[in-house]
Amino acid sequence: MASKIRIAIVDDHPMLRRGVSLTLAEEADFELVGVGASAEDAIRLAHDEHPDLILLDIALPGGGIEATREIVNADPGIKVVVLSVREDQATVKAALGAGAQGYLVKGVEGPELIATLRKINSGQSYVAPDLAARLLSESKETASPDSLATPQTARLTAREQEIVNLLSDGLSNQEIAERLGLAENTVKHYMMPILQKLGARNRTEAAIIARTGNSARKK
């Protein structure tokens, strides 16, 4: 029997904690190992329970981004997933730069939440598609004509640059593969060196860096 996905929920709104807890309780492959209401609670749960996932709000007392950074630095095996009402580019970039593996907007339907948590637990990163598309659009609008020629993108090979250009247009791995005449697994193979060269933690951050030339990582 496969082991369950161990998850903690940290949000200062009791009704949201209860709603998400009830949603998870209906799924046989999830185990709720703790709940909290502050950044301190999130860090404590990470230390004491070592969950696979921590679902937390950015606007926690004590700071959700700060908690994310401390948790990921202390235990990179824990995947932090942000669930927030905030949709601005600066907040999303800050969360991803702090190490969050996913960013969801409050109001997400239960089935989508469950499916996304399973994907993130399997090692994928995730930003809500509508939000990711809007961030990329904002990045294009604010990017200067020379912003694509950055020290980070200069390290990319010609093929990697082709992939990043399509990535920044919002294409999936499968769509990129079809556009370039490659196998999807080949595109996935390129992603790790692309992320490393751009100093990005995930696809969305890589696309934003490619468009703006700015890393979301904390210096």
URKA-V514055 format. One record per residue. N is the residue number from 0. RES is the residue in one small letter. SS is DSSP state (2 for helix, 1 for strand, 0 for the rest). BURIAL is + if it has 9 or more other C-alpha atoms within 8 Angstrom, else -. Layout:
BEGIN
n = (N & N)
res = (RES & RES)
ss = (SS & SS)
burial = (BURIAL & BURIAL)
END
This chain:
BEGIN
n = (0 & 1 & 2 & 3 & 4 & 5 & 6 & 7 & 8 & 9 & 10 & 11 & 12 & 13 & 14 & 15 & 16 & 17 & 18 & 19 & 20 & 21 & 22 & 23 & 24 & 25 & 26 & 27 & 28 & 29 & 30 & 31 & 32 & 33 & 34 & 35 & 36 & 37 & 38 & 39 & 40 & 41 & 42 & 43 & 44 & 45 & 46 & 47 & 48 & 49 & 50 & 51 & 52 & 53 & 54 & 55 & 56 & 57 & 58 & 59 & 60 & 61 & 62 & 63 & 64 & 65 & 66 & 67 & 68 & 69 & 70 & 71 & 72 & 73 & 74 & 75 & 76 & 77 & 78 & 79 & 80 & 81 & 82 & 83 & 84 & 85 & 86 & 87 & 88 & 89 & 90 & 91 & 92 & 93 & 94 & 95 & 96 & 97 & 98 & 99 & 100 & 101 & 102 & 103 & 104 & 105 & 106 & 107 & 108 & 109 & 110 & 111 & 112 & 113 & 114 & 115 & 116 & 117 & 118 & 119 & 120 & 121 & 122 & 123 & 124 & 125 & 126 & 127 & 128 & 129 & 130 & 131 & 132 & 133 & 134 & 135 & 136 & 137 & 138 & 139 & 140 & 141 & 142 & 143 & 144 & 145 & 146 & 147 & 148 & 149 & 150 & 151 & 152 & 153 & 154 & 155 & 156 & 157 & 158 & 159 & 160 & 161 & 162 & 163 & 164 & 165 & 166 & 167 & 168 & 169 & 170 & 171 & 172 & 173 & 174 & 175 & 176 & 177 & 178 & 179 & 180 & 181 & 182 & 183 & 184 & 185 & 186 & 187 & 188 & 189 & 190 & 191 & 192 & 193 & 194 & 195 & 196 & 197 & 198 & 199 & 200 & 201 & 202 & 203 & 204 & 205 & 206 & 207 & 208 & 209 & 210 & 211 & 212 & 213 & 214 & 215 & 216 & 217 & 218)
res = (m & a & s & k & i & r & i & a & i & v & d & d & h & p & m & l & r & r & g & v & s & l & t & l & a & e & e & a & d & f & e & l & v & g & v & g & a & s & a & e & d & a & i & r & l & a & h & d & e & h & p & d & l & i & l & l & d & i & a & l & p & g & g & g & i & e & a & t & r & e & i & v & n & a & d & p & g & i & k & v & v & v & l & s & v & r & e & d & q & a & t & v & k & a & a & l & g & a & g & a & q & g & y & l & v & k & g & v & e & g & p & e & l & i & a & t & l & r & k & i & n & s & g & q & s & y & v & a & p & d & l & a & a & r & l & l & s & e & s & k & e & t & a & s & p & d & s & l & a & t & p & q & t & a & r & l & t & a & r & e & q & e & i & v & n & l & l & s & d & g & l & s & n & q & e & i & a & e & r & l & g & l & a & e & n & t & v & k & h & y & m & m & p & i & l & q & k & l & g & a & r & n & r & t & e & a & a & i & i & a & r & t & g & n & s & a & r & k & k)
ss = (0 & 0 & 0 & 0 & 1 & 1 & 1 & 1 & 1 & 1 & 0 & 0 & 0 & 2 & 2 & 2 & 2 & 2 & 2 & 2 & 2 & 2 & 2 & 2 & 2 & 0 & 0 & 0 & 0 & 1 & 1 & 1 & 1 & 1 & 1 & 1 & 0 & 1 & 2 & 2 & 2 & 2 & 2 & 2 & 2 & 2 & 2 & 2 & 2 & 0 & 0 & 0 & 1 & 1 & 1 & 1 & 0 & 0 & 0 & 0 & 1 & 0 & 0 & 2 & 2 & 2 & 2 & 2 & 2 & 2 & 2 & 2 & 2 & 2 & 0 & 0 & 0 & 0 & 1 & 1 & 1 & 1 & 1 & 1 & 0 & 0 & 0 & 0 & 2 & 2 & 2 & 2 & 2 & 2 & 2 & 2 & 2 & 2 & 0 & 0 & 0 & 1 & 1 & 1 & 1 & 0 & 0 & 0 & 0 & 2 & 2 & 2 & 2 & 2 & 2 & 2 & 2 & 2 & 2 & 2 & 2 & 0 & 0 & 0 & 0 & 1 & 1 & 0 & 2 & 2 & 2 & 2 & 2 & 2 & 2 & 2 & 2 & 2 & 2 & 2 & 2 & 2 & 0 & 0 & 0 & 0 & 0 & 0 & 0 & 0 & 2 & 2 & 2 & 2 & 0 & 0 & 0 & 2 & 2 & 2 & 2 & 2 & 2 & 2 & 2 & 2 & 2 & 0 & 0 & 0 & 0 & 0 & 2 & 2 & 2 & 2 & 2 & 2 & 2 & 2 & 0 & 0 & 0 & 2 & 2 & 2 & 2 & 2 & 2 & 2 & 2 & 2 & 2 & 2 & 2 & 2 & 2 & 2 & 0 & 0 & 0 & 0 & 2 & 2 & 2 & 2 & 2 & 2 & 2 & 2 & 2 & 2 & 0 & 0 & 0 & 0 & 0 & 0 & 0)
burial = (- & - & - & - & + & + & + & + & + & + & + & + & - & - & - & - & + & - & - & + & + & - & + & + & + & - & - & - & - & + & + & + & + & + & + & + & + & + & + & - & + & + & + & - & + & + & - & - & - & - & + & + & + & + & + & + & + & + & - & + & + & + & + & + & + & + & + & + & + & + & + & + & - & - & - & - & - & + & + & + & + & + & + & + & - & - & + & - & - & - & + & + & + & + & + & + & + & + & + & + & + & + & + & + & + & - & - & - & - & - & - & - & + & + & - & + & - & - & + & + & + & - & - & - & + & + & + & + & - & - & + & + & + & - & + & + & - & + & + & + & - & - & + & - & - & - & + & + & - & - & - & + & + & - & - & + & - & - & - & + & + & - & + & + & + & + & + & + & - & + & + & - & + & - & - & + & + & + & - & - & - & + & - & + & - & + & + & + & - & + & - & - & - & + & + & + & + & + & + & + & + & + & + & + & + & + & + & + & + & + & + & + & + & - & + & + & + & - & -)
END
